[in-house]
Amino acid sequence: MNDNIQKRLFQGFVCPLILKMSADEGLFGTLILDELEQIGYRLSPGTLYPILRQMQQEGLLDSYEGSSAGKPRRYYTLTDKGRESLKESMEYLDFLTNFLTNESNKTAVS
């Protein structure tokens, strides 16, 4: 994505995507990076982990220590507040998508 508007849009979806990925089970950082990469998001650990810490501070995610394949890991899970934030984000995204695809709105914006 070379266009600045597309890049900003792309960046704006990172947190809702992390919330969605964490909704069903706890995920650790490298797994989140892998899942994001599968849908076209290539983040470095130096970008992801501050986002995860900020989302924890905001009460959207909880974390706990665990292990995977014998390696210690920090798992991230969705909180009730995070679940509500995800729901609201999805509703707003539906609204925006409908607005952008509705022909009568296109002429009003132009």
Phi and psi in degrees as a GROMACS rama.xvg file:
@    title "Ramachandran Plot"
@    xaxis  label "Phi"
@    yaxis  label "Psi"
@TYPE xy
-95.7187  -26.3055  ASN-2
-71.7492  131.231  ASP-3
-61.6699  -37.404  ASN-4
-65.5288  -43.9621  ILE-5
-63.7052  -38.3414  GLN-6
-63.6613  -44.0363  LYS-7
-64.493  -40.3492  ARG-8
-61.6124  -46.7454  LEU-9
-55.6004  -47.8854  PHE-10
-64.8711  -34.5962  GLN-11
-67.0759  -17.6353  GLY-12
-90.4258  -7.17897  PHE-13
-59.316  -50.8604  VAL-14
-64.6061  -47.4115  CYS-15
-60.2129  -34.876  PRO-16
-65.2605  -41.9575  LEU-17
-63.1518  -42.2958  ILE-18
-60.3478  -45.2738  LEU-19
-62.1458  -43.8217  LYS-20
-65.1507  -31.1241  MET-21
-88.3476  -1.33909  SER-22
-68.2155  -37.2846  ALA-23
-94.6945  -31.9053  ASP-24
-154.647  162.524  GLU-25
-71.7957  137.556  GLY-26
-124.22  147.111  LEU-27
-101.906  164.546  PHE-28
-52.3983  -49.7075  GLY-29
-67.2485  -30.5643  THR-30
-68.3128  -39.376  LEU-31
-62.2748  -44.4366  ILE-32
-58.762  -43.6546  LEU-33
-63.5125  -44.7612  ASP-34
-65.9384  -39.832  GLU-35
-63.2188  -40.723  LEU-36
-63.7943  -34.6852  GLU-37
-61.5667  -23.8903  GLN-38
-110.324  18.2333  ILE-39
98.2651  5.89417  GLY-40
-102.207  116.431  TYR-41
-110.228  100.57  ARG-42
-109.874  149.314  LEU-43
-87.8801  158.399  SER-44
-56.9719  -34.3889  PRO-45
-66.2729  -18.789  GLY-46
-92.1994  -43.4033  THR-47
-66.8016  -49.0329  LEU-48
-63.9829  -37.7445  TYR-49
-63.283  -34.7201  PRO-50
-63.7421  -45.338  ILE-51
-62.3059  -42.9751  LEU-52
-62.1666  -42.5771  ARG-53
-63.8028  -41.1613  GLN-54
-65.1139  -32.8193  MET-55
-67.2559  -45.5684  GLN-56
-61.0401  -31.9109  GLN-57
-81.5807  -3.80266  GLU-58
81.1681  15.4862  GLY-59
-86.7204  -29.0473  LEU-60
-129.042  148.058  LEU-61
-110.785  164.186  ASP-62
-141.231  157.868  SER-63
-148.62  156.752  TYR-64
-82.9249  138.334  GLU-65
-154.173  -165.227  GLY-66
-144.703  153.693  SER-67
-139.999  125.48  SER-68
53.1267  37.188  ALA-69
80.5032  -1.36924  GLY-70
-99.3676  136.614  LYS-71
-66.6599  137.337  PRO-72
-137.59  154.302  ARG-73
-105.186  119.071  ARG-74
-96.4774  141.443  TYR-75
-113.274  132.5  TYR-76
-129.044  154.869  THR-77
-77.4403  135.006  LEU-78
-91.0108  173.286  THR-79
-61.0326  -40.3419  ASP-80
-63.5689  -40.262  LYS-81
-64.4844  -39.7586  GLY-82
-62.7409  -42.312  ARG-83
-66.9878  -41.0669  GLU-84
-62.7337  -41.582  SER-85
-62.238  -44.3714  LEU-86
-59.7953  -46.9602  LYS-87
-64.3626  -39.2402  GLU-88
-63.301  -42.0128  SER-89
-65.6797  -40.3507  MET-90
-64.0528  -42.0327  GLU-91
-68.3097  -38.8325  TYR-92
-62.3743  -41.5041  LEU-93
-59.833  -44.4656  ASP-94
-59.22  -49.213  PHE-95
-62.5921  -42.8196  LEU-96
-61.1299  -45.222  THR-97
-63.0115  -41.2114  ASN-98
-62.6456  -45.7857  PHE-99
-70.2113  -26.2551  LEU-100
-98.1122  -6.39416  THR-101
-82.6562  121.084  ASN-102
-57.7887  -38.7202  GLU-103
-67.5085  -28.1919  SER-104
-76.0078  -29.549  ASN-105
-62.6081  -39.1625  LYS-106
-74.3937  -29.1983  THR-107
-71.0804  -31.0347  ALA-108
-78.972  -33.2353  VAL-109
